[in-house]
Each structure stands twice: as structure tokens, then as C-alpha cells.
Amino acid sequence: MQWLFVDDSSQERTVLAGDLTSGDLEVVPISGKDARARLADRTLAPAGILMDIELGNETGFLEDGLSLTAAIRADQNREVIGSFPVVRFSRRTKVAEYVGSDSSSDASFDWAVEKEVISSPEKRRQVQRNLIAFAQVYETVTGTVSLPEAMGLDSDQWALFGHSSLTERFRTLDRDHLKAGLVVQAIVTPGVLIDLDLLTIRLGIRAEASEGWEKLQRELEAYSYRGAGSATLQRWWARGVEFWWEDRFGSDDPLSGLEVEERCSRLSTAFGAFKAIDPVAVSPGKRFWRFCSITKQEYGEILPVDPEFGVPMTPRTPPLGWEDPLYAALGPAGQRREDPRLDAEAIERIQRRCKDT
């Protein structure tokens, strides 16, 4: 599949497009002026677009990536061009300059990733997998495809694993790219689906150090996501995992209410030895369930968070009913107590509680 990378620097777009091209994914560099010309003559039909938001260094081109993306979405709304994803792909400094805390442009993009991220081979591979999966979602979600169908479930399964607010939102959308974009959000935003990192946090385990992990994976296969994009991205139904735990170990002790050592003990009895998540001083608690949004956003580091000791964070855009709430671990939050997204009173309260205990 072929993605386009729109950037105003000929050298940078060529280098980064080459870095991202691999296997089934071809990334073709293109200037903003050429992208605008293809949009004007209705020949813009890639699998997806990576969009730099700064395009001002192009001679004779007066738009930026935000306005060009808005024009693409407008033409998709008019259905004069096809449906495909658009991902914001810029340097951190440019995002701060052009966007800052203004979230109004976020809805135009399916996802956002910083150029600095792909310097890491592991993170570059994840970006590549995401791009392929997003294109697969857009290819699948067309016409009269229902939300359960798009996400690989029948109506009865959706009633168990899905969410009514996601259903209602999908029902109100009247364009293929809007529907596909919602499915992409359901895949990348923890809520109805969780990825491997969040699955292991909720199980309380270090998968790579646990002998029983392979056997457990086989049993959890029944609750894996099999909808659009699943050939590339591995996800599990969050409620499915909780239902499985109740069926396996009884409903008296919900998974989220158990300390990680107890979770590991029960898993070890059923599947073989498991190693519990190591305690971390900057993230107190023993009932890990979420991750620290600060460390993930800034460093790509997954730091488990016990919600009882986590600091609530305000998301950039109003949360939808099916999305998990955001938390920061106490340590990173305490170092950024002036961050307006953080609940300052919660930081003080949790710090006092930790000192008292």
C-alpha cells in the first residue's frame, strides 16, 4: 500500500519516507504544492497521508498542513475524493508552535506522531504497523457496514464487549471517512479495546519473564480483537478480559480489585509461573490498572498506575463515554504540578497519603 508524506523539506521528506518504507508499506514523499494540485484535480487517492503541519518553507505555497488537511476533509465530506486516513507527522517544536493547547484541529487527524519517534527502530515499526492498520480500517468501513461488523463482532457479542456511546456516535455519522476515523479511534484509544501493554498491566504481570504467558495467551485468544486492522495490530476486548477472569476465577474478586501479587498467584496456579509487575517508587499502589499518560506521551514509556494513587488528567478534547480516563503517576505529576491538565489538589492529597503510610 502507498502512503504519501507531505512536507516542505525535500531532503527531510525523502529521508523520513525512506525510513518508513518497509515490506507492504511504501511511503512516497511529496510537496505541499503537489499535494494541493492533486487535490484540485481529484487525483489524490493514496492509502493514507502523513502530514507535516509546517509547509511554509515551500516557495510559492502559502498553506500549512492544518489548512491542507482541512481542505482534504472538506472534499471527503463532499465525496469528490475517496476516503483515506490523515496522520499528523511533525516535530515536537512545530506542534508546540502551530497547535499548542488548541485542540480544534485534532479532529481532522486520525492520529498524531512526532518525527522524533521514528529514530527508535522499535517505535518506527509500531508507527508502520499503525499506518497499515489505519488504511485497512478505511478500506473496510464503507457503505452500509455496521459498527459491530467493522469491529469483528455479531450483535450479541457487541452487546457484551462494545459500548452504547460508541454505537450512538457511529450511528450519527454519514460519511465513510468519519465512520472509519471513529473505528481508528476505538483501536488507538484505550477503552473498549486494550493493547498488549495495558493487558499485562491489568493482569499484573511481566509477560516476558513469565513461563505461563504463552498458555495464557492461547486462552485469551477468544477475547482478541478480530475486526478491521486486526491483521496488523493486536488488541483485546477490555470487558472480554474481565468477563473471562470472572468465569475463570469467580466474580467475588473482580480483576481490578486485586493486588498484582494476588493476580499473579491465581494465574500461576492455572497456567504456570508468572512474575508480577515490579513496584515503582514514582507510581505507588498495588492495584495497577492504567498507565501514566505523561510518560507515554513524552517518552513512550509505559508506567503502570493504580487509579487509587493516580493523578487525574484532563484530556485535550472532551472524553467520549467509551474512552478510559487519563491518569498520571504521582512522581511525574509531582514534577509538573503547574501543568494545567493535572489535578493539583489530587497531587497534594496523594503525596500526603503516601507520607502518612
Salt bridges, closest charged atoms under 4 A:
ASP7 OD2 - LYS115 NZ 2.56
GLU12 OE2 - ARG91 NH2 2.50
GLU12 OE1 - LYS115 NZ 2.83
ASP52 OD2 - LYS115 NZ 3.12
GLU54 OE2 - LYS94 NZ 3.32
GLU63 OE2 - ARG36 NE 2.81
ASP75 OD2 - ARG42 NH1 3.10
ASP75 OD1 - ARG78 NH1 2.97
GLU97 OE1 - LYS94 NZ 3.47
ASP106 OD2 - ARG316 NE 2.81
ASP110 OD2 - ARG73 NH2 2.66
GLU114 OE1 - ARG92 NH2 2.81
GLU168 OE1 - ARG171 NH2 2.75
ASP174 OD2 - ARG175 NH1 3.37
GLU214 OE2 - ARG218 NH1 3.54
GLU219 OE2 - ARG248 NE 2.86
GLU221 OE2 - ARG226 NH2 3.68
ASP253 OD2 - ARG266 NH2 2.96
GLU262 OE2 - ARG266 NE 2.67
ASP278 OD2 - ARG206 NE 3.66
GLU298 OE1 - ARG336 NH2 2.92
GLU308 OE1 - ARG287 NH1 3.99
GLU308 OE2 - ARG353 NH2 2.39
ASP324 OD2 - ARG202 NH2 2.87
ASP324 OD2 - ARG290 NH1 3.21
ASP339 OD2 - ARG341 NH2 2.76
GLU348 OE2 - ARG337 NH1 2.65
